[in-house]
Amino acid sequence: MTRADETHRPGERPLAIVRGEDRRKPGGTLELRRRGDLESPRQAAPSDTDVLRRQLRERTADLQRLKSEYDNYRKRVRRDRRSVGEIAVANVLAGLVPVLDALDEARKHGEVTGGFQRVADLLESELAALGLEAFGTPGDPFDPALHEAVFCLRAGHVERPTCTTILRPGYRLGDQLLRPAQAEVTEPPVPGTGSGTPPGDGGM
């Protein structure tokens, strides 16, 4: 009797004898199949539901990416508009700084009185509401980023460079410097020289 492994031609896979779907019933039929067919069952094709789920995931990812890009765009536009607005306000306020200098000079001479006083007070209050801030007080530590030293002397009563006299106030808008304050600066004496202004030290 020929074995199942020998029932094939050269180059073909050997045949195996298996029962059909009713192999468990008496008198079930026998079928001849290639061994490769037994080892590699046919892969089922993807269903319509699987295809729709995959397409849904892809479209959802596209929408999420588009929403993220749009949110970034809106944030960038708001930031640019805010920057443009701050620059415009700063330019206007910087142009009004000489007007405030003139008011300060007029006050020193007692010329700001009556209706002119009310106008000056209203102008200064409106500029302060826009964020304009004057700075510069005698006794402030000297900061080269905020102060312009017009004159410098040395004295023993200070431990670090100090603004002893404010010649002209500075102005800033938030963190933006519109104009530094002009000041006379006093520094501590050089070690070993005592107090007072060293010869030849006329200023900075």
C-alpha positions as CSV (number, residue, x, y, z in Angstrom):
1,M,0.0,0.0,0.0
2,T,1.3,3.4,-1.0
3,R,1.8,5.8,1.9
4,A,0.3,9.3,1.8
5,D,3.7,10.9,1.8
6,E,4.6,9.1,-1.5
7,T,1.4,10.2,-3.4
8,H,2.9,13.2,-5.1
9,R,4.9,14.1,-8.2
10,P,8.4,15.5,-8.1
11,G,8.3,19.3,-7.2
12,E,4.9,19.1,-5.5
13,R,4.1,19.0,-1.8
14,P,3.2,15.6,-0.5
15,L,-0.5,14.8,0.0
16,A,-2.1,14.0,3.3
17,I,-5.3,12.1,3.8
18,V,-7.8,13.9,6.0
19,R,-11.5,13.6,6.6
20,G,-13.9,16.2,5.4
21,E,-16.2,18.3,7.7
22,D,-18.1,15.2,8.6
23,R,-15.1,13.2,9.6
24,R,-16.4,12.5,13.1
25,K,-19.6,10.8,11.6
26,P,-19.5,7.2,10.6
27,G,-18.8,6.9,6.9
28,G,-17.3,10.4,6.6
29,T,-15.5,11.2,3.4
30,L,-11.8,11.4,3.1
31,E,-10.0,14.3,1.3
32,L,-6.6,14.7,-0.2
33,R,-4.9,18.0,0.8
34,R,-1.4,19.4,0.4
35,R,0.6,19.7,3.6
36,G,1.2,23.3,2.9
37,D,-2.5,23.9,2.9
38,L,-2.8,22.3,6.3
39,E,0.0,24.4,7.8
40,S,-1.0,27.8,6.3
41,P,-4.7,28.5,6.7
42,R,-6.2,31.2,4.5
43,Q,-6.2,34.7,6.1
44,A,-9.6,36.3,6.4
45,A,-10.1,39.6,4.5
46,P,-10.7,42.7,6.7
47,S,-14.3,43.5,7.3
48,D,-16.1,46.7,6.4
49,T,-16.2,47.6,10.1
50,D,-12.4,47.3,10.4
51,V,-11.9,49.5,7.4
52,L,-14.3,52.1,8.8
53,R,-12.6,52.1,12.2
54,R,-9.2,52.6,10.6
55,Q,-10.5,55.5,8.5
56,L,-12.1,57.0,11.6
57,R,-8.9,56.9,13.5
58,E,-7.0,58.6,10.6
59,R,-9.6,61.4,10.2
60,T,-9.7,61.9,14.0
61,A,-5.9,62.3,14.0
62,D,-6.1,64.8,11.1
63,L,-8.7,66.9,13.0
64,Q,-6.7,66.9,16.2
65,R,-3.6,68.0,14.2
66,L,-5.6,70.8,12.5
67,K,-7.1,72.0,15.7
68,S,-3.6,72.2,17.3
69,E,-2.3,74.2,14.4
70,Y,-5.2,76.6,14.6
71,D,-4.9,77.1,18.4
72,N,-1.2,77.9,17.9
73,Y,-2.1,80.4,15.1
74,R,-4.6,82.2,17.3
75,K,-2.1,82.4,20.2
76,R,0.5,83.9,17.9
77,V,-1.9,86.4,16.4
78,R,-3.0,87.6,19.9
79,R,0.6,87.8,21.0
80,D,1.5,89.9,17.9
81,R,-1.5,92.2,18.4
82,R,-0.6,92.8,22.0
83,S,3.0,93.5,21.1
84,V,2.0,96.0,18.4
85,G,-0.4,97.7,20.9
86,E,2.3,98.0,23.6
87,I,4.8,99.4,21.1
88,A,2.2,102.0,19.9
89,V,1.4,103.1,23.5
90,A,5.1,103.3,24.4
91,N,5.8,105.5,21.4
92,V,3.0,107.9,22.3
93,L,4.0,108.0,26.0
94,A,7.7,108.6,25.1
95,G,6.6,111.6,23.0
96,L,4.8,113.0,26.0
97,V,7.8,112.8,28.4
98,P,9.1,116.2,27.3
99,V,5.7,117.7,28.2
100,L,6.1,116.2,31.7
101,D,9.6,117.7,32.0
102,A,8.1,121.1,31.1
103,L,5.4,120.7,33.8
104,D,8.1,119.8,36.4
105,E,10.1,122.8,35.4
106,A,7.0,125.0,35.7
107,R,6.2,123.7,39.1
108,K,9.7,124.6,40.3
109,H,9.0,128.2,39.3
110,G,5.5,128.2,40.8
111,E,3.8,128.6,37.4
112,V,1.4,125.6,37.6
113,T,-1.7,127.2,39.3
114,G,-5.4,127.5,38.8
115,G,-6.9,125.8,35.7
116,F,-3.4,124.9,34.5
117,Q,-2.9,122.9,37.7
118,R,-6.1,120.9,37.0
119,V,-5.0,120.2,33.5
120,A,-1.6,119.1,34.6
121,D,-3.0,116.8,37.3
122,L,-5.5,115.3,34.8
123,L,-2.8,114.6,32.2
124,E,-0.5,112.9,34.8
125,S,-3.3,110.7,36.1
126,E,-4.3,109.6,32.6
127,L,-0.7,108.8,31.7
128,A,-0.4,106.8,34.9
129,A,-3.6,104.9,34.1
130,L,-1.9,103.9,30.8
131,G,1.0,102.4,32.8
132,L,3.5,105.3,32.6
133,E,5.7,105.3,35.8
134,A,8.2,107.9,36.9
135,F,11.2,106.7,38.9
136,G,14.3,108.1,40.5
137,T,14.6,109.0,44.2
138,P,17.6,110.3,46.1
139,G,19.1,107.3,48.0
140,D,18.4,104.7,45.3
141,P,21.2,102.4,44.6
142,F,22.9,103.3,41.3
143,D,21.8,101.0,38.5
144,P,23.5,101.7,35.2
145,A,20.5,100.0,33.4
146,L,18.2,102.6,35.0
147,H,20.3,105.6,35.8
148,E,22.5,108.0,33.9
149,A,25.3,109.3,36.1
150,V,25.9,113.0,35.2
151,F,28.4,113.6,38.1
152,C,30.2,111.4,40.5
153,L,31.9,112.0,43.8
154,R,33.2,109.9,46.7
155,A,32.2,110.1,50.3
156,G,32.6,107.9,53.4
157,H,28.9,107.9,54.3
158,V,27.9,105.5,51.5
159,E,28.8,101.8,51.2
160,R,28.0,101.5,47.5
161,P,27.3,103.7,44.5
162,T,24.2,105.7,45.4
163,C,22.0,108.3,43.6
164,T,22.3,111.3,45.9
165,T,20.5,113.8,43.6
166,I,18.0,113.2,40.8
167,L,18.5,115.8,38.1
168,R,15.8,114.4,35.8
169,P,13.3,111.6,36.5
170,G,13.2,108.5,34.4
171,Y,10.1,106.9,32.9
172,R,9.2,103.3,32.1
173,L,6.1,101.4,30.8
174,G,5.9,98.1,32.6
175,D,9.3,96.4,31.9
176,Q,10.1,98.7,29.0
177,L,12.5,101.6,29.8
178,L,11.4,104.8,28.0
179,R,14.2,107.0,29.5
180,P,16.8,106.6,32.2
181,A,16.9,108.9,35.2
182,Q,19.8,111.4,35.4
183,A,21.5,111.5,38.7
184,E,24.5,112.7,40.7
185,V,26.1,109.6,42.1
186,T,28.2,109.2,45.3
187,E,30.6,106.3,45.6
188,P,32.4,105.0,48.7
189,P,36.1,106.1,48.9
190,V,38.8,104.0,47.4
191,P,40.4,101.8,50.2
192,G,43.4,103.6,51.6
193,T,42.6,107.1,50.3
194,G,40.1,108.2,53.0
195,S,36.9,110.1,52.3
196,G,36.2,112.9,49.9
197,T,36.7,113.4,46.2
198,P,40.1,112.2,44.9
199,P,42.0,114.8,42.9
200,G,41.1,114.7,39.3
201,D,37.9,112.9,39.8
202,G,35.4,115.2,38.2
203,G,32.7,112.8,37.1
204,M,31.8,109.7,35.2
